[in-house]
Amino acid sequence: MFEITKDEWELQTSQIVMFEKGQGKGKYPKYLPFAFTEQGVSMLSTVLRSKRTIQVNIAIMRAFVVMRQYYMNYKELKLQIEKLEKDMNLKLKDIYEALNYLLHPPQPDKKQIGYKKGAE
């Protein structure tokens, strides 16, 4: 268990609506909250043995598992999107070059016909 920092609290409250001004409690709580690591919850479950604490600890452990799965899926999805963007940028570059070639085909050098100034 550890107490979160003021910066962590501000980041957390920016993610969700909590302790807004005008609700009587101010923007910040009187004391910063504590947080548990996954291992801390596991250790706590060995000390507290009532049915209720066991159920709560199981729910918390499941939440940690879901968060880990979400993070891994998010990371994989992010990598897939980045790969797709890279592939699409290459394809779009090829399409742009082809369209530019069709709109502005290279002109062969033409020999000037007629009177050439300075030619004798």
C-alpha positions as CSV (number, residue, x, y, z in Angstrom):
1,M,0.0,0.0,0.0
2,F,1.3,3.5,-0.8
3,E,-0.1,7.0,-0.8
4,I,-0.4,8.5,-4.2
5,T,1.3,11.8,-5.0
6,K,-0.4,15.1,-5.6
7,D,0.6,14.9,-9.3
8,E,-0.9,11.3,-9.6
9,W,-4.1,12.6,-7.9
10,E,-4.4,15.5,-10.4
11,L,-3.9,13.1,-13.3
12,Q,-6.5,10.8,-11.9
13,T,-9.1,13.6,-11.3
14,S,-8.5,14.9,-14.8
15,Q,-9.5,11.5,-16.1
16,I,-12.8,11.3,-14.2
17,V,-15.0,14.0,-12.7
18,M,-14.1,14.2,-9.0
19,F,-13.9,16.9,-6.3
20,E,-14.9,19.7,-8.6
21,K,-15.1,23.2,-7.1
22,G,-18.5,24.2,-5.9
23,Q,-19.4,20.9,-4.4
24,G,-18.5,21.9,-0.9
25,K,-15.4,19.8,-0.6
26,G,-13.1,21.8,-2.7
27,K,-10.9,20.6,-5.5
28,Y,-8.6,18.3,-3.4
29,P,-9.4,15.9,-0.6
30,K,-8.0,16.6,2.8
31,Y,-5.7,13.6,2.6
32,L,-4.4,11.9,-0.5
33,P,-5.8,8.4,-1.0
34,F,-3.8,5.2,-0.7
35,A,-3.4,2.6,-3.4
36,F,-2.6,-1.1,-3.5
37,T,-0.4,-2.9,-5.9
38,E,-1.5,-6.3,-7.1
39,Q,0.9,-8.0,-4.8
40,G,-0.3,-5.9,-1.9
41,V,-3.8,-7.0,-2.4
42,S,-2.6,-10.6,-2.5
43,M,-0.7,-10.2,0.7
44,L,-3.7,-8.5,2.3
45,S,-5.9,-11.5,1.5
46,T,-3.6,-13.7,3.5
47,V,-4.1,-11.5,6.6
48,L,-7.8,-10.7,6.4
49,R,-9.9,-13.9,6.3
50,S,-13.6,-12.9,6.6
51,K,-15.9,-13.9,3.8
52,R,-16.5,-10.3,2.8
53,T,-12.8,-9.4,2.6
54,I,-12.1,-12.6,0.6
55,Q,-14.9,-11.6,-1.9
56,V,-13.5,-8.0,-2.2
57,N,-10.0,-9.3,-2.7
58,I,-11.1,-11.7,-5.4
59,A,-12.9,-8.8,-7.1
60,I,-9.9,-6.6,-6.9
61,M,-7.6,-9.3,-8.3
62,R,-10.0,-9.8,-11.2
63,A,-9.9,-6.0,-11.8
64,F,-6.1,-6.2,-12.0
65,V,-6.3,-9.1,-14.5
66,V,-8.8,-7.1,-16.7
67,M,-6.6,-4.0,-16.6
68,R,-3.6,-6.1,-17.6
69,Q,-5.5,-7.7,-20.5
70,Y,-6.8,-4.2,-21.6
71,Y,-3.3,-2.9,-21.5
72,M,-1.9,-5.8,-23.6
73,N,-4.8,-5.5,-26.1
74,Y,-4.4,-1.8,-26.3
75,K,-0.6,-2.2,-27.0
76,E,-1.3,-4.7,-29.7
77,L,-4.0,-2.6,-31.2
78,K,-1.7,0.4,-31.2
79,L,1.1,-1.5,-33.0
80,Q,-1.4,-2.8,-35.6
81,I,-2.7,0.8,-36.2
82,E,0.9,2.1,-36.6
83,K,1.7,-0.7,-39.1
84,L,-1.5,0.0,-41.0
85,E,-0.7,3.8,-41.1
86,K,2.8,3.1,-42.4
87,D,1.5,0.7,-45.1
88,M,-1.2,3.2,-46.1
89,N,1.2,6.1,-46.2
90,L,3.4,4.1,-48.6
91,K,0.4,3.2,-50.8
92,L,-0.9,6.8,-50.7
93,K,2.5,8.1,-51.7
94,D,2.5,5.7,-54.7
95,I,-1.0,6.9,-55.7
96,Y,0.0,10.5,-55.3
97,E,3.0,10.0,-57.5
98,A,1.0,8.2,-60.2
99,L,-1.7,11.0,-60.2
100,N,1.0,13.7,-60.3
101,Y,2.6,11.9,-63.3
102,L,-0.8,11.7,-65.1
103,L,-1.6,15.3,-64.4
104,H,1.8,16.6,-65.3
105,P,3.5,14.2,-67.7
106,P,7.1,14.9,-68.4
107,Q,7.6,16.9,-71.6
108,P,10.3,15.9,-74.0
109,D,12.8,18.6,-75.0
110,K,11.6,20.2,-78.2
111,K,14.0,21.6,-80.7
112,Q,13.3,25.2,-81.5
113,I,12.1,25.8,-85.0
114,G,12.3,28.9,-87.0
115,Y,14.8,31.8,-86.7
116,K,17.4,31.4,-84.0
117,K,18.7,34.7,-82.7
118,G,22.5,35.0,-83.0
119,A,22.7,32.0,-85.4
120,E,24.5,32.7,-88.7
